[in-house]
């Protein structure tokens, strides 16, 4: 009887120990599952809170405007109606611009066309942001002897973004000289090649301004002898034709020059 009781006691102890071990295993598995589940929840929550920020493309501002222009018709000594039109382009954008061909449309008082001029190019042709270029043309009007028919000039011009350099030359010793009825006004001065390469041609333009800053006209010319690095050359601007009364109205002149055709 004692042996049986002892055996029963031993079996009870063994069963008790086995039960504890099973609880610990179950407890360990349960804890591991809970930890894994929490990690998945955190990871899922993090993914939901992620915001993909895409870099916005830069908006290019390529803009060219005519900030001043002027047109004047007059009758010469033999009764021919002449017309001079000039304008100032300004790069009002954020990118360098190359100005292409410009067309001028000469309109009468009723909005009709008296004539046109094409294949006109600015000086300089490449304009940096905030910089300017000049353009002008003089022509005669056929079929009329009345200069008062002219009202205005409109401009159609082409331009595009560029990476080219304006290739501007240094300008100095600028003077304006009044002339006669044949050459009403002349601008003289010196251009210097400050670049490291020879300039085959140099185009020069001089804007004429009245005392109030209003544009009167633009004179142009070019130097085709060639200009080596560090060299300088004089210029004399008297073309195209302008009304003789402009000569008495000029208060200031502004000259721009650039190397062309290299």
Backbone bond lengths (Angstrom), bond angles and torsions (degrees), N, CA, C in turn:
res aa  C-N    CA-C-N  psi(-1)  N-CA   C-N-CA  omega(-1)  CA-C   N-CA-C  phi
1 X - - - 1.469 - - 1.516 110.38 -
2 X 1.300 117.74 -41.78 1.468 122.01 178.62 1.505 110.25 -65.19
3 X 1.369 115.33 -39.16 1.465 118.56 179.15 1.529 110.31 -63.17
4 X 1.310 114.13 -41.69 1.466 118.41 -178.94 1.513 110.72 -63.97
5 X 1.312 115.57 -41.41 1.471 119.96 179.42 1.520 110.95 -64.27
6 X 1.330 115.41 -41.93 1.478 119.48 179.11 1.520 110.70 -63.09
7 X 1.345 115.32 -42.66 1.467 119.41 179.78 1.516 111.11 -63.20
8 X 1.323 114.92 -41.98 1.469 119.34 179.22 1.523 111.35 -63.09
9 X 1.326 116.63 -38.10 1.462 121.81 179.23 1.522 110.80 -65.80
10 X 1.325 115.30 -42.11 1.479 119.32 -179.77 1.514 110.88 -64.02
11 X 1.342 115.74 -42.52 1.460 119.31 -179.30 1.524 110.47 -64.62
12 X 1.320 116.24 -36.90 1.469 119.89 179.29 1.521 110.99 -64.13
13 X 1.353 115.11 -42.52 1.481 119.38 179.14 1.519 110.68 -62.44
14 X 1.354 116.11 -42.55 1.477 120.56 -178.92 1.519 110.68 -62.57
15 X 1.345 115.75 -46.00 1.466 120.21 179.47 1.527 111.48 -61.50
16 X 1.336 115.00 -38.89 1.467 119.61 178.99 1.523 111.42 -63.44
17 X 1.334 115.81 -43.86 1.470 120.16 179.03 1.523 111.41 -64.00
18 X 1.322 116.90 -40.72 1.463 120.64 179.46 1.525 110.78 -63.72
19 X 1.317 116.08 -38.30 1.469 120.09 178.71 1.508 112.59 -63.95
20 X 1.326 117.21 -41.55 1.481 120.83 178.50 1.514 111.28 -63.36
21 X 1.362 114.14 -42.57 1.462 118.45 -179.98 1.517 111.00 -61.34
22 X 1.342 116.15 -42.13 1.475 119.74 178.68 1.502 112.03 -63.44
23 X 1.363 117.36 -38.99 1.465 120.20 178.71 1.508 111.31 -62.85
24 X 1.377 115.17 -40.18 1.465 118.72 -179.40 1.521 110.69 -64.15
25 X 1.375 116.00 -41.27 1.464 118.69 179.66 1.515 110.62 -64.38
26 X 1.351 114.54 -44.50 1.462 117.86 178.78 1.510 111.11 -62.56
27 X 1.343 115.76 -39.75 1.458 120.18 178.99 1.507 110.66 -63.50
28 X 1.351 118.91 -41.14 1.460 122.86 179.55 1.505 111.23 -64.37
29 X 1.303 118.20 -44.77 1.460 121.64 179.46 1.509 110.46 -63.39
30 X 1.291 116.77 -42.38 1.462 120.99 179.96 1.517 111.06 -62.52
31 X 1.368 115.66 -43.49 1.471 119.55 179.35 1.503 111.73 -63.38
32 X 1.350 117.20 -41.45 1.453 121.10 179.70 1.518 110.68 -63.67
33 X 1.315 115.89 -41.93 1.463 119.52 179.58 1.518 110.97 -63.85
34 X 1.316 117.50 -39.38 1.464 121.33 179.90 1.515 110.96 -64.73
35 X 1.370 114.83 -43.07 1.464 118.97 179.99 1.518 110.84 -62.64
36 X 1.327 117.00 -45.04 1.454 121.45 179.63 1.518 111.23 -62.47
37 X 1.299 117.08 -41.32 1.461 121.49 179.97 1.525 111.45 -63.02
38 X 1.356 116.63 -42.02 1.464 120.64 178.90 1.522 111.49 -63.27
39 X 1.359 115.46 -39.62 1.459 119.75 179.82 1.519 110.68 -63.42
40 X 1.357 115.28 -41.87 1.453 118.77 178.95 1.520 111.17 -62.87
41 X 1.330 117.17 -39.95 1.463 121.27 179.38 1.520 110.89 -63.50
42 X 1.357 116.48 -44.40 1.464 121.13 179.68 1.518 110.60 -62.73
43 X 1.376 115.07 -44.25 1.456 119.18 -179.28 1.522 111.05 -63.64
44 X 1.342 115.95 -43.15 1.458 120.19 179.50 1.519 111.43 -63.77
45 X 1.339 115.92 -40.39 1.458 120.60 179.04 1.517 111.12 -64.47
46 X 1.360 115.62 -39.80 1.466 119.95 179.50 1.520 110.77 -63.79
47 X 1.362 115.29 -42.84 1.456 118.94 -179.86 1.521 111.65 -62.08
48 X 1.318 116.56 -38.14 1.455 120.13 -179.44 1.523 111.97 -68.64
49 X 1.349 117.12 -27.34 1.462 121.00 -177.81 1.523 113.24 -88.96
50 X 1.351 117.32 -4.33 1.460 120.68 -179.95 1.529 109.27 -75.83
51 X 1.339 116.64 130.60 1.460 122.36 177.59 1.522 108.20 -115.83
52 X 1.319 116.95 119.66 1.456 121.20 178.76 1.530 109.66 -79.49
53 X 1.326 116.40 111.24 1.464 121.99 -179.11 1.522 108.37 -95.98
54 X 1.328 117.42 113.96 1.449 122.01 178.67 1.526 110.03 -95.21
55 X 1.322 115.17 135.20 1.466 119.96 179.99 1.525 109.95 -68.18
56 X 1.322 115.99 126.37 1.456 120.88 -178.66 1.528 110.39 -73.71
57 X 1.339 117.65 133.73 1.462 119.57 178.42 1.525 111.23 -64.16
58 X 1.332 116.15 144.63 1.455 121.31 179.41 1.525 110.21 -68.42
59 X 1.310 116.19 130.82 1.463 121.25 178.37 1.526 108.56 -87.53
60 X 1.328 116.54 115.81 1.455 120.94 -178.56 1.527 110.37 -79.85
61 X 1.316 114.98 136.10 1.463 120.89 177.30 1.525 107.77 -112.91
62 X 1.321 115.42 92.88 1.464 121.76 179.70 1.525 107.50 -105.59
63 X 1.330 116.07 106.93 1.467 119.75 -171.53 1.525 110.86 -142.98
64 X 1.321 115.28 133.37 1.467 122.15 176.82 1.524 108.18 -131.98
65 X 1.331 116.26 129.39 1.460 120.51 -177.83 1.526 110.80 -129.80
66 X 1.315 115.21 153.12 1.464 121.13 169.48 1.521 106.96 -90.34
67 X 1.317 116.47 111.98 1.465 120.79 -176.67 1.524 112.67 -91.88
68 X 1.327 116.55 -21.88 1.470 121.03 174.77 1.517 109.01 -148.88
69 X 1.313 116.14 145.26 1.466 120.05 172.54 1.526 108.98 -154.71
70 X 1.308 114.61 160.72 1.462 119.52 179.57 1.518 109.06 -155.52
71 X 1.313 115.77 145.35 1.452 121.29 176.72 1.515 109.81 -140.67
72 X 1.322 115.37 141.59 1.468 119.75 -177.48 1.527 109.24 -146.46
73 X 1.333 115.85 132.17 1.462 121.43 175.75 1.522 109.45 -109.33
74 X 1.316 115.96 146.66 1.463 120.69 178.01 1.532 109.58 -151.75
75 X 1.311 115.48 165.04 1.463 121.57 179.57 1.523 108.43 -109.48
76 X 1.342 116.44 128.74 1.462 119.35 -179.34 1.530 110.76 -83.26
77 X 1.322 115.48 -173.84 1.469 120.97 -172.58 1.522 113.52 -68.01
78 X 1.316 118.18 -16.96 1.469 120.17 -179.95 1.530 111.91 -109.87
79 X 1.346 116.46 14.79 1.452 120.54 173.91 1.515 116.39 87.19
80 X 1.318 117.96 10.09 1.468 121.36 178.73 1.527 109.84 -86.52
81 X 1.330 116.29 135.16 1.462 120.77 177.70 1.531 109.32 -86.41
82 X 1.318 115.03 119.90 1.460 121.55 177.00 1.523 110.00 -109.33
83 X 1.316 114.52 157.58 1.461 119.88 -178.21 1.524 109.70 -143.11
84 X 1.324 116.26 130.59 1.471 121.48 175.59 1.522 109.10 -117.44
85 X 1.339 116.19 127.94 1.466 121.81 176.41 1.519 109.16 -126.87
86 X 1.325 115.62 139.36 1.463 121.16 -179.59 1.521 109.40 -145.67
87 X 1.335 115.48 154.09 1.465 119.94 -178.76 1.523 110.12 -150.50
88 X 1.331 113.78 158.46 1.465 122.25 174.76 1.522 107.93 -114.70
89 X 1.341 116.28 118.01 1.458 121.55 172.51 1.522 108.80 -86.58
90 X 1.318 116.81 144.77 1.470 121.12 172.90 1.523 109.71 -135.74
91 X 1.333 115.14 133.00 1.465 121.15 175.73 1.522 107.82 -78.50
92 X 1.330 116.81 104.23 1.465 121.97 -178.40 1.523 112.11 -98.80
93 X 1.320 117.33 11.18 1.457 121.53 178.90 1.513 112.48 -102.09
94 X 1.338 115.06 -160.22 1.464 121.54 -177.96 1.521 112.96 -112.60
95 X 1.324 117.65 2.43 1.457 121.64 -176.02 1.526 110.49 -124.39
96 X 1.349 117.44 148.98 1.466 119.81 173.46 1.528 110.26 -61.44
97 X 1.317 116.30 145.89 1.466 121.59 -175.02 1.524 110.07 -128.65
98 X 1.327 115.25 139.82 1.464 121.14 169.99 1.525 107.63 -105.67
99 X 1.325 115.90 123.30 1.462 121.34 -179.37 1.525 108.62 -90.73
100 X 1.316 115.58 127.94 1.457 120.28 178.88 1.516 111.68 -91.45
101 X 1.314 115.30 -145.82 1.466 120.99 -178.15 1.527 111.03 -71.27
102 X 1.320 115.14 145.30 1.466 121.63 174.75 1.525 109.75 -119.32
103 X 1.322 115.61 139.58 1.463 121.78 173.53 1.518 108.76 -114.01
104 X 1.329 116.08 133.61 1.462 121.38 175.39 1.520 109.45 -104.72
105 X 1.321 115.46 135.89 1.461 121.87 178.09 1.527 108.56 -116.57
106 X 1.323 116.58 116.21 1.463 121.43 -177.02 1.531 108.70 -93.77
107 X 1.328 116.17 115.36 1.462 121.22 -173.19 1.529 112.22 -105.55
108 X 1.332 114.07 150.10 1.461 119.35 176.30 1.527 110.49 -92.07
109 X 1.312 116.27 -175.43 1.467 121.32 -175.44 1.527 113.00 -65.64
110 X 1.317 117.31 -20.79 1.459 121.18 -179.15 1.527 112.77 -100.54
111 X 1.320 116.84 5.84 1.461 120.35 179.50 1.506 114.85 90.29
112 X 1.338 116.92 1.00 1.457 120.64 176.84 1.522 111.52 -78.83
113 X 1.328 116.00 172.25 1.463 121.65 -177.47 1.529 110.79 -99.19
114 X 1.326 115.33 120.89 1.461 120.97 172.90 1.521 111.01 -82.62
115 X 1.310 116.32 -30.29 1.455 121.97 -179.31 1.516 110.36 176.36
116 X 1.320 116.23 173.77 1.465 121.96 178.10 1.524 109.28 -138.32
117 X 1.319 115.17 162.15 1.464 121.84 173.60 1.522 107.67 -138.19
118 X 1.334 116.64 131.68 1.463 121.46 -177.58 1.526 110.92 -124.30
119 X 1.330 114.19 177.74 1.464 121.29 -179.97 1.528 111.90 55.17
120 X 1.327 114.73 45.91 1.464 120.97 177.35 1.525 107.81 -107.02
121 X 1.324 116.10 134.47 1.466 120.30 -177.00 1.527 110.57 -124.80
122 X 1.309 114.83 145.11 1.464 121.16 -175.94 1.524 111.51 -79.74
123 X 1.311 115.22 163.87 1.471 123.46 173.94 1.519 107.72 -127.93
124 X 1.362 117.10 114.49 1.464 128.24 -6.51 1.523 111.46 -76.55
125 X 1.344 115.81 179.00 1.462 120.36 179.41 1.527 111.97 -93.32
126 X 1.332 117.33 -27.03 1.469 121.88 177.15 1.524 108.46 -106.46
127 X 1.330 115.99 128.81 1.465 121.24 -174.98 1.525 109.50 -127.27
128 X 1.322 116.38 126.13 1.462 121.77 177.25 1.528 110.08 -80.39
129 X 1.338 117.89 161.92 1.470 120.50 178.29 1.531 111.66 -53.96
130 X 1.332 115.73 130.74 1.458 120.69 179.75 1.514 114.84 84.35
131 X 1.336 117.65 -7.68 1.464 120.86 -178.94 1.526 110.47 -96.64
132 X 1.338 115.75 172.58 1.461 120.55 -174.23 1.516 111.99 -129.21
133 X 1.333 114.88 168.21 1.460 122.97 174.62 1.523 107.84 -144.71
134 X 1.346 115.92 154.40 1.460 121.50 -178.74 1.528 110.68 -111.96
135 X 1.326 114.92 151.33 1.464 120.21 176.26 1.523 108.31 -148.58
136 X 1.336 116.65 145.98 1.471 119.42 179.63 1.517 110.47 -159.56
137 X 1.317 114.49 163.00 1.463 121.42 176.11 1.520 108.73 -162.05
138 X 1.325 115.53 144.47 1.464 121.54 172.17 1.522 108.21 -126.70
139 X 1.317 115.90 140.13 1.460 120.73 -179.67 1.520 108.98 -152.95
140 X 1.314 116.22 166.37 1.463 119.32 176.09 1.524 109.36 -103.48
141 X 1.315 115.14 151.69 1.457 121.71 -177.92 1.527 109.02 -103.66
142 X 1.310 115.98 123.13 1.462 120.96 -179.11 1.527 111.20 -85.36
143 X 1.323 115.13 153.08 1.457 120.84 172.05 1.507 115.58 83.37
144 X 1.320 118.08 8.33 1.464 120.06 178.41 1.525 110.08 -152.35
145 X 1.316 115.29 154.07 1.463 121.15 173.87 1.522 110.44 -121.25
146 X 1.330 115.62 13.54 1.464 121.93 -176.71 1.530 109.95 -111.08
147 X 1.322 116.47 105.68 1.467 120.66 -178.88 1.520 112.62 -69.14
148 X 1.331 117.01 -20.97 1.467 119.92 -177.74 1.527 112.90 -71.64
149 X 1.324 117.31 -9.85 1.465 119.93 176.97 1.527 111.55 -67.19
150 X 1.329 116.40 -27.89 1.471 120.22 -178.38 1.522 110.87 -71.55
151 X 1.345 115.59 135.37 1.461 121.00 178.35 1.525 112.49 -114.59
152 X 1.348 117.38 -51.52 1.459 120.09 -173.62 1.522 110.88 -161.83
153 X 1.334 113.98 168.27 1.461 121.45 174.51 1.519 108.89 -120.45
154 X 1.322 116.11 131.74 1.464 120.62 172.92 1.523 108.63 -107.78
155 X 1.333 115.40 157.02 1.458 120.82 -172.55 1.525 110.82 -125.09
156 X 1.314 115.39 131.54 1.459 122.05 172.21 1.524 106.92 -115.84
157 X 1.329 116.81 115.43 1.465 119.36 -173.67 1.524 111.10 -135.06
158 X 1.322 114.10 151.06 1.460 122.15 -178.25 1.523 109.04 -109.55
159 X 1.339 116.77 140.61 1.465 120.22 176.49 1.516 109.38 -154.07
160 X 1.332 115.64 159.90 1.452 121.34 179.51 1.521 110.05 -156.02
161 X 1.328 115.41 160.83 1.457 121.32 176.46 1.525 109.25 -65.65
162 X 1.328 116.22 145.75 1.459 120.06 -179.38 1.521 110.56 -146.27
163 X 1.317 115.23 162.59 1.470 121.29 172.89 1.528 110.44 -110.54
164 X 1.324 116.39 3.81 1.466 120.86 -178.12 1.524 111.28 -70.80
165 X 1.323 114.93 156.51 1.467 121.64 177.80 1.534 109.16 -88.82
166 X 1.332 118.28 142.18 1.476 119.92 178.21 1.522 113.56 -62.08
167 X 1.325 116.82 -23.73 1.462 122.61 178.62 1.530 111.99 56.74
168 X 1.325 115.77 44.19 1.461 120.88 -178.73 1.522 111.45 -72.80
169 X 1.315 115.64 144.81 1.451 122.68 176.07 1.528 109.82 -99.98
170 X 1.320 115.69 156.46 1.463 120.78 177.35 1.525 109.36 -78.82
171 X 1.326 116.75 133.79 1.466 121.96 -178.20 1.529 109.36 -118.28
172 X 1.332 117.06 136.45 1.469 120.91 -179.88 1.530 109.99 -149.30
173 X 1.341 115.01 172.68 1.470 123.07 175.58 1.529 112.83 53.72
174 X 1.324 116.33 41.29 1.468 120.94 -176.89 1.531 110.47 -79.25
175 X 1.331 116.09 132.10 1.462 121.98 176.78 1.524 110.01 -138.56
176 X 1.325 116.02 147.17 1.456 121.70 174.81 1.516 110.01 -113.18
177 X 1.334 115.89 135.10 1.463 120.62 -175.71 1.532 109.85 -130.29
178 X 1.328 116.30 126.98 1.463 120.27 175.71 1.522 109.89 -73.88
179 X 1.343 115.83 145.13 1.451 120.50 -178.48 1.510 112.94 -120.42
180 X 1.344 115.65 -132.47 1.462 121.49 -178.62 1.523 109.45 -125.25
181 X 1.324 115.95 -166.02 1.466 119.17 -177.06 1.528 112.63 -68.07
182 X 1.311 117.90 -21.04 1.459 120.88 -179.05 1.529 111.73 -87.76
183 X 1.310 116.16 -39.90 1.471 121.46 175.31 1.524 106.40 -129.73
184 X 1.324 117.36 86.93 1.470 120.56 -172.80 1.524 114.83 -62.29
185 X 1.338 117.19 -34.28 1.469 118.38 -174.98 1.526 109.39 -152.01
186 X 1.332 114.68 143.04 1.465 120.96 179.63 1.525 109.75 -133.85
187 X 1.316 115.66 137.53 1.472 121.75 173.87 1.518 108.28 -111.58
188 X 1.320 116.37 129.73 1.463 120.89 176.32 1.525 109.72 -120.25
189 X 1.328 115.40 160.56 1.456 119.96 179.21 1.517 111.39 173.26
190 X 1.323 115.52 -168.34 1.465 122.21 -177.50 1.523 109.39 -130.64
191 X 1.341 115.90 136.85 1.465 120.99 171.66 1.521 108.59 -112.91
192 X 1.328 116.05 142.76 1.458 121.78 179.23 1.520 109.42 -124.96
193 X 1.328 114.89 135.36 1.461 120.57 177.40 1.524 109.21 -83.12
194 X 1.320 116.42 104.24 1.466 121.48 179.99 1.526 111.84 -95.34
195 X 1.330 117.14 6.98 1.465 121.47 179.08 1.528 110.36 -89.63
196 X 1.328 115.51 173.27 1.461 120.69 -177.47 1.519 112.89 -93.75
197 X 1.328 117.01 0.26 1.462 120.60 179.88 1.524 109.71 -124.63
198 X 1.324 115.81 157.28 1.457 121.52 178.04 1.524 110.14 -68.91
199 X 1.327 116.48 140.16 1.461 122.44 176.09 1.528 108.27 -101.35
200 X 1.325 115.84 116.15 1.462 119.56 -178.26 1.529 111.54 -68.06
201 X 1.321 116.02 -37.90 1.465 121.49 177.77 1.519 108.84 -139.65
202 X 1.309 116.15 149.68 1.467 121.40 175.11 1.520 107.98 -129.36
203 X 1.327 116.26 120.76 1.463 121.37 176.23 1.521 109.44 -94.06
204 X 1.329 115.98 138.02 1.466 121.79 -176.21 1.530 109.08 -129.51
205 X 1.331 116.04 139.27 1.467 121.29 176.63 1.516 109.33 -137.23
206 X 1.328 115.73 139.11 1.459 121.13 178.71 1.515 110.88 -125.25
207 X 1.327 116.54 120.57 1.467 121.39 179.25 1.520 109.77 -89.39
208 X 1.321 115.78 137.43 1.461 122.44 178.38 1.521 108.77 -104.47
209 X 1.331 116.49 125.80 1.464 121.54 -178.68 1.527 110.84 -119.00
210 X 1.319 115.16 143.09 1.462 121.30 174.09 1.524 109.78 -78.52
211 X 1.306 116.28 175.73 1.470 120.86 -177.17 1.524 112.45 -61.70
212 X 1.330 117.56 -31.34 1.466 120.66 179.71 1.524 112.87 -85.02
213 X 1.332 117.01 5.84 1.458 120.99 178.76 1.511 114.75 88.54
214 X 1.321 117.13 -0.53 1.462 121.08 -179.51 1.529 110.56 -74.59
215 X 1.324 115.77 136.56 1.459 121.10 177.85 1.523 110.54 -67.36
216 X 1.332 115.71 131.58 1.461 121.40 174.85 1.523 110.57 -97.61
217 X 1.312 115.79 -55.78 1.458 120.88 -178.98 1.514 110.48 -165.93
218 X 1.336 115.70 179.98 1.466 121.90 -179.62 1.523 108.77 -136.19
219 X 1.334 116.11 129.26 1.458 122.80 175.22 1.526 109.01 -103.49
220 X 1.338 117.23 143.17 1.467 120.91 -176.86 1.526 111.08 -136.64
221 X 1.319 114.80 159.55 1.464 122.27 173.18 1.523 107.68 -170.03
222 X 1.330 116.71 178.60 1.464 119.48 177.76 1.525 110.16 -145.49
223 X 1.312 113.74 155.66 1.467 121.95 177.31 1.519 106.78 -108.77
224 X 1.338 117.76 116.76 1.462 120.40 -175.02 1.522 113.68 -112.00
225 X 1.320 116.94 12.36 1.465 120.02 179.21 1.518 111.02 -76.14
226 X 1.326 117.05 -26.48 1.467 120.99 -174.56 1.513 109.47 101.40
227 X 1.319 115.40 141.43 1.462 120.17 -175.62 1.523 109.02 -134.14
228 X 1.321 115.96 112.05 1.465 121.15 -179.09 1.527 110.98 -74.04
229 X 1.333 117.37 160.71 1.471 120.16 177.86 1.528 111.45 -55.78
230 X 1.320 116.42 130.34 1.456 121.35 179.79 1.511 114.55 83.43
231 X 1.329 117.77 -8.45 1.468 120.80 -178.84 1.521 110.69 -87.23
232 X 1.328 115.58 162.42 1.456 120.96 178.78 1.520 110.21 -135.19
233 X 1.341 114.63 158.36 1.465 120.40 -179.93 1.521 109.16 -146.55
234 X 1.316 115.89 147.20 1.455 120.42 176.94 1.520 111.20 -81.67
235 X 1.323 115.85 156.71 1.462 120.38 175.87 1.526 109.59 -136.40
236 X 1.329 114.45 158.12 1.461 122.18 179.68 1.524 107.61 -141.66
237 X 1.320 116.90 113.27 1.462 121.97 -176.19 1.524 110.61 -106.35
238 X 1.335 116.91 121.20 1.464 121.13 176.20 1.526 111.59 -143.92
239 X 1.310 116.83 2.70 1.461 123.24 -178.98 1.522 108.79 -114.56
240 X 1.325 119.30 148.14 1.462 128.81 -1.97 1.529 112.03 -81.54
241 X 1.316 115.36 -179.86 1.470 120.80 -178.85 1.524 111.14 -62.57
242 X 1.319 115.59 141.34 1.468 121.76 176.16 1.526 108.93 -130.48
243 X 1.323 118.14 159.09 1.474 120.36 177.48 1.529 110.73 -61.15
244 X 1.307 117.19 142.14 1.458 121.04 -176.89 1.525 112.32 -62.35
245 X 1.344 117.53 -28.85 1.466 119.60 -178.87 1.527 113.05 -68.80
246 X 1.324 117.25 -18.13 1.470 119.77 177.90 1.530 111.22 -61.83
247 X 1.329 116.26 -33.60 1.465 120.43 -174.98 1.522 111.90 -58.33
248 X 1.323 117.17 -37.23 1.466 120.57 -179.40 1.526 112.71 -81.11
249 X 1.307 117.30 -11.79 1.461 120.86 -176.53 1.525 113.56 -98.90
250 X 1.329 117.33 -12.67 1.470 120.31 -175.98 1.522 110.52 -68.98
251 X 1.339 115.58 126.02 1.466 121.36 176.05 1.523 111.39 -109.75
252 X 1.325 117.27 -38.03 1.468 121.72 179.65 1.524 109.71 -141.23
253 X 1.322 114.95 156.66 1.470 120.83 175.15 1.524 108.57 -129.22
254 X 1.315 116.00 151.94 1.469 122.59 178.53 1.522 108.08 -135.15
255 X 1.330 116.84 127.20 1.463 121.30 -174.17 1.527 110.63 -117.01
256 X 1.337 115.76 135.79 1.459 123.19 173.79 1.525 108.39 -125.68
257 X 1.335 116.97 143.81 1.461 121.43 179.67 1.523 109.23 -144.40
258 X 1.332 115.67 144.83 1.469 119.12 177.59 1.519 110.63 -147.06
259 X 1.331 114.88 150.95 1.456 121.35 176.88 1.516 110.31 -76.39
260 X 1.332 115.94 137.08 1.460 120.52 -172.84 1.528 110.15 -140.48
261 X 1.343 115.18 146.22 1.458 120.60 173.01 1.508 114.73 78.71
262 X 1.351 118.24 22.11 1.463 119.82 179.81 1.522 110.81 -74.30
